[in-house]
Amino acid sequence: MMGVLDGKVALVTGASRGIGAAIAAEFAAAGARVAASARTVSPGTSRLPGTLEDTIAGIRAAGGTAEAFQADLSVPQDRERLAEQVRERYGDIDILVSNAAVTYFTPVADFTARRYALMFEVQVTAPTHLAQLVIPGMRARGQGWILNISSIAARHPTMPPGPHAGLGATVYGMCKAALERFTTGLAAELYADGIAVNSLAPTKVVPTPGTLFHRLTTEEDPNAEPPQVMAAAALALCQAPPDKLTGRIAYSQELLAELGLSS
C-alpha cells in the first residue's frame, strides 16, 4: 500500500528515545526515508535509556527505511555535517522535525551561564540553523515541512502562581516560547514558497526517559499522554498541503480532534 510520505526524506532530531523516536517510527511507517539523529547511538553513552540503534532497529523490523546520523546539535559544524550527510545518503530533505533538547530545571537565581547558553543553543539556535540548511532544497522543489517540537511550558504563568512555579521551568519555557515565535515568523516568510512551518506540543506530559528522569510524570500516570499521540499529530502536520496547515502553534490532542483523527 502507498504511504502518505512515500518518496519523502524526513530528518528527525532527538530520535534516540521518547517523542523523537515515536515520530521517526511513525514517519517511516508512512513511507518516508527517515534520517534519525541524536547524540546517543549505542548503549552505554547516556544515563538515559534509548539509542539510535534501538530506533533504527525498530523501524527496520517493521519494514521501514531509516538510518542513524550522530550529531551534537550544540555544535554548528555538526549541524552542517548532519544536513550534508543526509543529503548525500537520501537526497534533499522534505521534512525537518526539530525535537532535540537539553533541559535543566533550575530556578533562575541558580541558573549557570553555561547551562543557559547550552539550552538556547540546542533548543532555539539549532532549529533555526537547521531550517536555514534545508530551506534552499525545499524552495527548489516548491514544498516542504518544518516542525518544531514545543511544550505547554511556553505559555505564560498565571498569577498568583500555582504549586509548580518553583520547579525551575522558566528558562525551558523561554526556549520554547522563542521557538514558537520563530515558527510563526518563519511560516509567514516561507508561505509563498510552499513550505509549512508549525510547532507542536503535547497536550499532557508524555512519559519519556527525560520526563521520567526529571520526575514530571510516571509511567503509571493515568493523565499522561503516550508518545504515539504526538507522532500521529506530527504526521498530520507533515502531510497536509503546506498552504493549509502552517503557522500553527498546535497541541497534539486538540489538533487530532480538529482534524477528526485518532492516534
Wavefront OBJ file of the C-alpha trace (Angstrom):
o trace
v 0.000 0.000 0.000
v 1.146 3.535 -0.725
v 2.151 5.548 2.310
v 1.294 9.219 2.664
v 5.007 10.035 2.926
v 6.266 7.767 0.142
v 9.247 9.357 -1.577
v 9.811 11.886 1.195
v 13.026 12.328 3.170
v 12.458 13.199 6.830
v 15.156 14.356 9.251
v 14.104 13.875 12.883
v 16.412 15.152 15.626
v 16.406 13.819 19.162
v 15.292 10.486 17.730
v 17.053 8.131 20.129
v 14.143 7.984 22.567
v 10.757 9.390 23.566
v 8.802 11.665 21.243
v 11.540 11.816 18.608
v 11.781 8.036 18.337
v 7.985 7.764 18.077
v 7.838 10.377 15.301
v 10.666 8.687 13.397
v 8.811 5.355 13.560
v 5.508 6.937 12.520
v 7.044 8.693 9.520
v 8.858 5.536 8.418
v 5.608 3.560 8.665
v 4.050 6.202 6.412
v 6.720 5.568 3.782
v 9.354 8.225 4.474
v 13.067 7.557 4.367
v 13.968 8.650 7.871
v 17.255 10.191 8.941
v 17.220 9.732 12.710
v 19.672 11.953 14.548
v 20.827 12.188 18.160
v 23.980 12.161 20.250
v 23.341 8.671 21.627
v 23.953 5.971 19.029
v 24.842 2.940 21.136
v 24.119 1.765 24.700
v 26.395 2.972 27.466
v 26.862 6.527 26.249
v 23.935 8.179 28.053
v 22.432 7.943 31.522
v 19.004 7.742 29.881
v 17.679 4.637 28.141
v 17.184 4.669 24.388
v 19.602 4.855 21.465
v 19.550 5.480 17.729
v 20.356 1.804 17.289
v 17.086 0.971 19.075
v 15.110 3.415 16.930
v 16.572 2.173 13.643
v 16.174 -1.491 14.592
v 12.501 -0.979 15.405
v 11.841 0.861 12.145
v 13.609 -1.727 10.002
v 11.901 -4.600 11.796
v 8.579 -3.032 10.822
v 9.664 -2.774 7.185
v 10.620 0.902 7.185
v 13.680 2.712 5.870
v 15.896 4.597 8.294
v 19.493 5.378 9.070
v 21.237 6.799 12.123
v 23.158 10.084 11.984
v 25.068 11.016 15.108
v 25.267 14.742 15.799
v 25.721 17.104 18.727
v 23.360 19.933 17.826
v 25.088 22.330 20.204
v 27.960 22.388 17.684
v 27.340 24.388 14.462
v 29.730 22.223 12.446
v 27.807 19.112 13.499
v 24.583 20.673 12.275
v 26.120 21.449 8.901
v 27.648 17.986 8.646
v 24.321 16.386 9.562
v 22.408 18.155 6.797
v 25.110 17.327 4.263
v 25.302 13.657 5.240
v 21.539 13.250 4.993
v 21.535 14.840 1.540
v 24.376 12.562 0.424
v 22.541 9.476 1.680
v 18.935 10.220 0.780
v 18.788 13.447 -1.227
v 17.225 16.780 -0.305
v 15.274 16.905 2.936
v 11.499 17.274 2.549
v 10.617 17.266 6.257
v 12.586 18.617 9.206
v 11.432 17.787 12.729
v 13.435 19.664 15.372
v 12.845 17.725 18.563
v 16.270 17.547 20.230
v 16.563 19.216 23.623
v 18.936 19.660 26.513
v 16.962 20.678 29.583
v 17.805 21.761 33.117
v 15.064 22.533 35.620
v 16.681 25.106 37.893
v 15.327 28.361 39.354
v 16.589 31.454 37.537
v 18.556 32.653 40.579
v 20.638 29.475 40.446
v 20.979 29.037 36.667
v 24.564 28.924 35.417
v 25.613 30.778 32.267
v 26.926 27.566 30.705
v 23.647 25.716 31.103
v 21.647 28.727 29.924
v 23.743 29.028 26.762
v 23.571 25.286 26.069
v 19.790 25.168 26.355
v 19.317 28.065 23.944
v 21.889 26.656 21.534
v 20.146 23.276 21.277
v 16.515 24.328 21.594
v 16.474 27.633 19.684
v 19.648 28.210 17.674
v 19.883 24.651 16.335
v 16.316 24.558 14.932
v 16.938 27.955 13.331
v 20.217 26.830 11.775
v 18.820 23.508 10.565
v 15.909 25.341 8.963
v 18.377 27.585 7.137
v 20.178 24.487 5.886
v 17.068 22.771 4.481
v 15.169 25.774 3.103
v 17.105 26.034 -0.201
v 16.251 22.460 -1.187
v 12.624 22.897 -0.167
v 12.349 26.102 -2.166
v 13.822 24.409 -5.217
v 11.105 21.724 -5.054
v 8.332 24.160 -4.196
v 7.280 22.436 -0.996
v 8.490 21.338 2.416
v 7.517 20.878 6.032
v 9.333 22.173 9.118
v 8.032 21.079 12.509
v 9.375 22.364 15.824
v 8.514 20.375 18.947
v 7.429 22.714 21.732
v 5.832 22.461 25.165
v 2.950 23.858 27.164
v 5.714 25.466 29.255
v 5.869 28.195 26.584
v 2.642 29.640 27.961
v 2.899 32.497 30.429
v 2.270 31.635 34.079
v -0.842 32.982 35.733
v -0.786 34.979 38.957
v -0.808 34.141 41.746
v 1.438 31.273 40.659
v 0.408 27.669 41.047
v 2.107 24.938 43.067
v 4.545 24.104 40.235
v 6.034 27.601 39.958
v 9.132 26.580 41.866
v 10.096 23.673 39.601
v 12.614 25.768 37.688
v 10.923 25.705 34.265
v 11.371 29.404 33.444
v 14.379 29.045 31.128
v 12.840 25.970 29.498
v 9.656 27.948 28.904
v 11.685 30.843 27.471
v 13.326 28.489 24.971
v 10.005 27.065 23.849
v 8.364 30.489 23.632
v 11.231 31.691 21.444
v 10.887 28.577 19.292
v 7.168 29.219 18.817
v 7.742 32.848 17.791
v 10.400 31.657 15.367
v 7.885 29.159 13.989
v 5.165 31.672 13.190
v 7.619 34.205 11.784
v 9.272 31.652 9.523
v 5.873 30.364 8.402
v 4.999 33.861 7.217
v 8.342 34.227 5.433
v 8.020 30.905 3.621
v 4.287 30.858 2.881
v 4.747 31.881 -0.744
v 7.389 29.179 -1.184
v 5.012 26.345 -0.314
v 6.843 25.460 2.897
v 4.769 24.767 6.009
v 6.241 25.678 9.391
v 4.465 24.623 12.571
v 5.134 23.898 16.217
v 3.605 21.001 18.101
v 3.408 20.416 21.839
v 1.899 17.561 23.828
v -1.449 18.332 25.392
v -0.331 16.431 28.505
v 3.054 15.363 29.798
v 4.485 12.449 27.824
v 6.267 9.771 29.878
v 9.656 9.708 28.160
v 13.066 8.889 29.647
v 13.617 12.625 30.037
v 10.354 13.500 31.772
v 10.659 10.438 33.978
v 14.198 11.438 34.940
v 13.006 14.922 35.892
v 10.044 13.425 37.766
v 7.499 15.331 35.715
v 5.316 12.239 35.393
v 5.350 8.487 35.952
v 4.776 5.504 33.716
v 1.609 4.759 35.678
v 0.206 8.304 35.491
v -3.348 7.956 34.103
v -3.250 11.555 32.895
v -0.058 11.143 30.865
v -0.055 11.187 27.063
v 1.510 8.289 25.097
v 4.231 9.399 22.657
v 2.207 7.879 19.816
v -0.274 10.746 20.148
v 2.452 13.266 19.359
v 3.634 11.064 16.493
v 0.150 10.963 14.953
v -0.212 14.730 15.269
v 3.233 15.274 13.751
v 2.331 13.107 10.776
v -0.880 15.076 10.262
v 1.053 18.356 10.146
v 3.746 16.998 7.834
v 1.453 15.520 5.199
v -1.069 18.354 4.880
v -0.804 20.733 1.907
v 1.681 23.398 3.048
v -0.780 26.241 2.451
v -3.497 24.577 4.540
v -1.728 23.931 7.839
v 1.067 26.386 8.521
v 1.954 28.927 11.175
v 0.198 26.845 13.812
v 1.102 26.625 17.492
v -0.574 23.256 17.808
v -1.291 20.897 20.690
v -1.430 17.195 19.957
v -4.840 16.098 21.179
v -6.599 19.306 20.142
v -5.114 19.085 16.641
v -6.132 15.473 16.164
v -9.667 16.278 17.338
v -9.852 19.273 14.980
v -8.787 17.123 12.028
v -11.064 14.232 13.019
v -8.121 11.904 13.505
v -7.133 9.459 16.215
v -3.743 8.301 17.421
l 1 2 3 4 5 6 7 8 9 10 11 12 13 14 15 16 17 18 19 20 21 22 23 24 25 26 27 28 29 30 31 32 33 34 35 36 37 38 39 40 41 42 43 44 45 46 47 48 49 50 51 52 53 54 55 56 57 58 59 60 61 62 63 64 65 66 67 68 69 70 71 72 73 74 75 76 77 78 79 80 81 82 83 84 85 86 87 88 89 90 91 92 93 94 95 96 97 98 99 100 101 102 103 104 105 106 107 108 109 110 111 112 113 114 115 116 117 118 119 120 121 122 123 124 125 126 127 128 129 130 131 132 133 134 135 136 137 138 139 140 141 142 143 144 145 146 147 148 149 150 151 152 153 154 155 156 157 158 159 160 161 162 163 164 165 166 167 168 169 170 171 172 173 174 175 176 177 178 179 180 181 182 183 184 185 186 187 188 189 190 191 192 193 194 195 196 197 198 199 200 201 202 203 204 205 206 207 208 209 210 211 212 213 214 215 216 217 218 219 220 221 222 223 224 225 226 227 228 229 230 231 232 233 234 235 236 237 238 239 240 241 242 243 244 245 246 247 248 249 250 251 252 253 254 255 256 257 258 259 260 261 262 263
